[in-house]
């Protein structure tokens, strides 16, 4: 059985690594804040002191990091993955980054003798805990096949999308749509409330009709309560919208509504809501 590594133990990475351990896999972990490793060590993981040590001791290393800068640092920085990867070892980066960052990491991993797969996920904290994420992979197909058993413990659906960069693009498209939906939802709820409507009735109608979806059903009560426990940090949604708009510029595709949603999320970050759930964008709309 392959030895697996996991780098990045935040809101998403920690439950994902836990699912691998609970499934009986041999897992080695590292996090920039070492204390976050403790619950996983208690489950049976081994903790090391650097991404290099993870990569050199594991057959396949997963990473789930906050943004392109963190993903780049874990690979290229001192004691990074590139110093430990070799001999066909696999590196699967599940972070949400732009396609250029993913391609740069892929090229460096391959040059160092490793194999690379990008695998950003569609889903938030609860699906990560439940192992029901949607995994969007691209890159080395042999690594995709070899990691199948582990990927199936992390998600309910995995797609192979071809060349490196396509996974990153798919994730940005999906999160761009989700961010735009959230701003429209928040504006509708705010308008209804100011118009004297019962917001619980708005939610009931949405849930019974063609606009029914899990996001509205789950986030609606949070908007009504004004309480936004973090499942997907608002600052990360703003980052993804920014990357999507940049991709639109690169490809010559106008993204008017996405650009407006990005500005709204930027305003929410500036207002101090960056670490709350992304549905807290309602605070600057309602």
C-alpha positions as CSV (number, residue, x, y, z in Angstrom):
1,X,0.0,0.0,0.0
2,X,1.4,3.4,-0.9
3,X,2.5,5.8,1.9
4,X,0.6,9.1,1.7
5,X,1.6,12.6,2.8
6,X,-0.6,15.5,3.5
7,X,0.5,19.1,3.6
8,X,-1.9,21.9,4.8
9,X,-4.2,21.1,7.7
10,X,-6.7,24.0,7.6
11,X,-10.5,23.9,7.4
12,X,-10.4,21.5,4.4
13,X,-7.1,19.7,4.7
14,X,-7.5,18.5,8.3
15,X,-10.7,16.5,7.8
16,X,-9.4,15.2,4.4
17,X,-6.3,13.9,6.0
18,X,-8.3,12.4,8.8
19,X,-10.4,10.5,6.3
20,X,-7.3,8.9,4.8
21,X,-6.1,7.9,8.3
22,X,-9.5,6.5,9.2
23,X,-9.5,4.5,6.0
24,X,-6.3,2.7,7.2
25,X,-3.8,4.5,5.0
26,X,-0.3,5.3,6.2
27,X,-0.2,9.1,6.4
28,X,2.5,11.6,7.2
29,X,1.5,15.2,7.9
30,X,3.0,18.7,8.0
31,X,1.4,22.1,8.6
32,X,2.9,25.6,8.9
33,X,1.4,25.8,12.4
34,X,2.7,22.5,13.9
35,X,0.0,22.3,16.6
36,X,-2.7,21.6,14.0
37,X,-1.0,18.2,13.4
38,X,-1.8,17.0,16.9
39,X,-5.4,15.7,16.3
40,X,-4.2,13.7,13.3
41,X,-1.2,12.3,15.1
42,X,-3.7,11.1,17.8
43,X,-5.5,9.3,15.0
44,X,-2.3,7.6,13.9
45,X,-0.5,10.0,11.5
46,X,3.2,10.7,11.6
47,X,4.3,14.3,11.9
48,X,7.4,15.7,10.2
49,X,9.0,19.2,10.2
50,X,8.9,20.2,6.5
51,X,7.2,19.7,3.2
52,X,10.5,18.2,2.0
53,X,10.4,15.5,4.6
54,X,6.8,14.6,3.6
55,X,7.7,14.4,-0.1
56,X,10.8,12.3,0.4
57,X,9.2,9.8,2.8
58,X,5.9,9.3,0.9
59,X,4.9,7.7,-2.4
60,X,2.2,10.2,-2.9
61,X,1.9,13.6,-1.2
62,X,-1.4,15.6,-1.1
63,X,-1.4,19.4,-0.5
64,X,-4.4,21.6,0.4
65,X,-3.2,25.1,0.8
66,X,-4.9,28.5,1.0
67,X,-3.9,30.3,-2.2
68,X,-1.3,30.5,-5.0
69,X,1.3,32.1,-2.8
70,X,1.1,29.3,-0.2
71,X,1.1,26.6,-2.9
72,X,4.1,28.1,-4.5
73,X,6.0,28.4,-1.2
74,X,5.3,24.8,-0.2
75,X,6.8,23.7,-3.4
76,X,9.6,26.1,-4.1
77,X,10.5,27.4,-0.7
78,X,13.3,26.3,1.6
79,X,12.7,22.7,2.7
80,X,9.9,22.6,0.1
81,X,8.5,19.7,-1.8
82,X,10.9,20.1,-4.7
83,X,13.8,19.3,-2.4
84,X,12.2,15.9,-1.5
85,X,10.4,14.8,-4.6
86,X,12.2,12.3,-6.9
87,X,12.1,8.8,-8.3
88,X,8.6,9.0,-9.7
89,X,7.0,10.1,-6.4
90,X,3.7,11.8,-6.8
91,X,2.5,15.2,-5.8
92,X,-1.2,16.0,-5.9
93,X,-2.0,19.7,-5.2
94,X,-5.6,20.1,-4.2
95,X,-5.3,23.8,-3.6
96,X,-7.4,26.3,-5.6
97,X,-4.9,28.3,-7.7
98,X,-4.7,29.8,-11.1
99,X,-3.7,27.7,-14.1
100,X,-0.3,29.5,-14.4
101,X,0.7,28.6,-10.8
102,X,-0.4,25.0,-11.3
103,X,1.6,24.7,-14.5
104,X,4.7,26.2,-12.9
105,X,4.5,23.7,-10.0
106,X,3.9,20.8,-12.4
107,X,6.9,21.7,-14.6
108,X,9.2,21.9,-11.6
109,X,7.9,18.6,-10.1
110,X,8.4,16.8,-13.4
111,X,11.9,18.3,-13.8
112,X,12.8,17.1,-10.4
113,X,11.8,13.5,-11.3
114,X,8.3,13.4,-9.8
115,X,4.8,13.1,-11.1
116,X,2.1,15.9,-10.7
117,X,-1.6,16.0,-10.6
118,X,-3.7,19.0,-9.8
119,X,-6.9,18.1,-8.0
120,X,-8.8,21.2,-6.7
121,X,-12.0,20.2,-5.0
122,X,-15.6,21.5,-5.3
123,X,-17.2,21.5,-1.8
124,X,-16.7,23.0,1.6
125,X,-16.1,21.9,5.2
126,X,-19.0,19.5,5.6
127,X,-18.3,17.6,2.3
128,X,-14.6,17.4,3.3
129,X,-15.6,15.9,6.6
130,X,-18.0,13.5,5.0
131,X,-15.7,12.5,2.1
132,X,-18.2,13.7,-0.5
133,X,-16.1,16.3,-2.3
134,X,-16.0,16.6,-6.1
135,X,-12.4,16.3,-7.2
136,X,-11.3,18.0,-10.4
137,X,-8.0,16.4,-11.6
138,X,-5.6,17.1,-14.4
139,X,-2.1,16.0,-15.2
140,X,-0.3,12.7,-14.9
141,X,-2.9,10.0,-15.6
142,X,-0.7,7.2,-14.1
143,X,-0.7,9.2,-10.8
144,X,-4.5,9.6,-11.1
145,X,-4.9,5.9,-11.4
146,X,-2.5,5.1,-8.7
147,X,-4.1,7.5,-6.2
148,X,-7.7,6.3,-7.0
149,X,-8.2,4.5,-3.8
150,X,-7.3,7.5,-1.7
151,X,-9.2,10.0,-3.9
152,X,-12.3,7.8,-3.4
153,X,-12.0,8.3,0.4
154,X,-12.0,12.0,-0.1
155,X,-14.7,12.5,-2.6
156,X,-17.9,11.1,-4.1
157,X,-17.0,12.0,-7.7
158,X,-13.6,12.5,-9.4
159,X,-13.1,13.7,-12.9
160,X,-10.0,13.5,-15.1
161,X,-9.9,16.7,-17.2
162,X,-6.7,16.3,-19.2
163,X,-3.6,18.6,-19.2
164,X,-2.5,20.5,-16.2
165,X,-4.3,23.8,-15.9
166,X,-7.8,22.4,-16.8
167,X,-8.5,21.4,-13.2
168,X,-7.7,24.9,-12.0
169,X,-9.8,26.4,-14.7
170,X,-12.8,24.2,-13.9
171,X,-12.6,25.1,-10.2
172,X,-12.4,28.8,-10.9
173,X,-15.5,28.6,-13.2
174,X,-17.4,26.7,-10.5
175,X,-16.5,29.1,-7.7
176,X,-17.1,32.1,-9.9
177,X,-20.7,30.8,-10.4
178,X,-21.1,30.1,-6.7
179,X,-19.9,33.6,-5.7
180,X,-22.2,35.3,-8.1
181,X,-25.1,33.2,-6.9
182,X,-24.4,34.1,-3.3
183,X,-24.4,37.9,-4.0
184,X,-27.7,37.6,-5.9
185,X,-29.2,35.5,-3.1
186,X,-28.1,38.0,-0.5
187,X,-29.5,40.9,-2.5
188,X,-32.8,39.1,-2.9
189,X,-33.0,38.3,0.8
190,X,-32.1,41.9,1.7
191,X,-34.7,43.3,-0.7
192,X,-37.4,41.0,0.6
193,X,-36.7,41.9,4.2
194,X,-36.8,45.6,3.5
195,X,-40.0,45.1,1.5
196,X,-41.7,43.5,4.6
197,X,-41.6,39.9,3.4
198,X,-41.0,37.0,5.8
199,X,-37.5,35.7,4.8
200,X,-38.4,32.2,5.9
201,X,-41.2,32.2,3.4
202,X,-38.8,33.4,0.7
203,X,-36.6,30.4,1.5
204,X,-39.6,28.0,1.5
205,X,-40.6,29.2,-2.0
206,X,-37.0,28.9,-3.3
207,X,-36.7,25.4,-1.9
208,X,-39.9,24.3,-3.5
209,X,-39.3,25.7,-7.0
210,X,-36.8,25.6,-9.8
211,X,-34.2,27.6,-7.9
212,X,-33.9,25.0,-5.1
213,X,-30.3,24.2,-4.3
214,X,-28.3,23.1,-1.2
215,X,-26.4,26.4,-0.9
216,X,-29.6,28.5,-0.5
217,X,-31.1,25.9,1.8
218,X,-28.0,25.8,4.0
219,X,-27.0,29.4,4.0
220,X,-30.5,31.0,4.2
221,X,-30.9,30.4,7.9
222,X,-27.4,31.8,8.5
223,X,-28.5,35.0,6.8
224,X,-31.6,35.2,8.9
225,X,-29.7,34.7,12.1
226,X,-26.9,37.0,11.2
227,X,-24.5,34.2,12.3
228,X,-21.8,33.0,9.8
229,X,-19.8,30.0,11.2
230,X,-17.0,29.4,8.7
231,X,-17.3,26.6,6.2
232,X,-15.6,28.4,3.4
233,X,-13.8,31.6,4.3
234,X,-15.0,34.7,2.6
235,X,-11.4,35.8,1.8
236,X,-10.9,32.6,-0.2
237,X,-14.1,33.2,-2.2
238,X,-12.8,36.7,-3.0
239,X,-9.4,35.2,-4.0
240,X,-11.2,32.8,-6.4
241,X,-13.3,35.5,-7.9
242,X,-10.2,37.6,-8.4
243,X,-8.5,34.7,-10.1
244,X,-11.5,34.0,-12.3
245,X,-11.7,37.6,-13.5
246,X,-8.0,37.4,-14.3
247,X,-8.6,34.3,-16.3
248,X,-11.3,36.1,-18.2
249,X,-8.9,38.9,-19.0
250,X,-6.3,36.3,-20.2
251,X,-8.8,34.6,-22.4
252,X,-10.6,37.7,-23.6
253,X,-13.9,36.7,-22.0
254,X,-15.9,39.6,-20.4
255,X,-17.1,38.7,-16.9
256,X,-19.3,41.6,-15.9
257,X,-21.3,40.0,-13.1
258,X,-18.2,38.2,-11.7
259,X,-16.3,41.4,-11.6
260,X,-19.2,43.1,-9.6
261,X,-19.4,40.1,-7.2
262,X,-15.6,40.4,-6.7
263,X,-16.0,44.0,-5.7
264,X,-18.7,43.1,-3.2
265,X,-16.5,40.5,-1.6
266,X,-13.6,42.9,-1.5
267,X,-15.8,45.3,0.4
268,X,-16.8,42.6,2.8
269,X,-13.1,41.7,3.4
270,X,-12.3,45.4,4.0
271,X,-15.2,45.6,6.5
272,X,-13.6,42.9,8.6
273,X,-15.4,39.8,7.5
274,X,-12.6,38.0,5.7
275,X,-12.4,35.0,8.1
276,X,-16.2,34.5,8.3
277,X,-18.1,32.2,6.0
278,X,-18.4,33.5,2.5
279,X,-22.2,34.0,3.1
280,X,-21.2,36.8,5.4
281,X,-21.0,39.0,2.3
282,X,-24.6,39.6,3.3
283,X,-23.3,41.9,6.0
284,X,-22.4,44.5,3.4
285,X,-25.5,43.9,1.3
286,X,-28.3,43.6,3.9
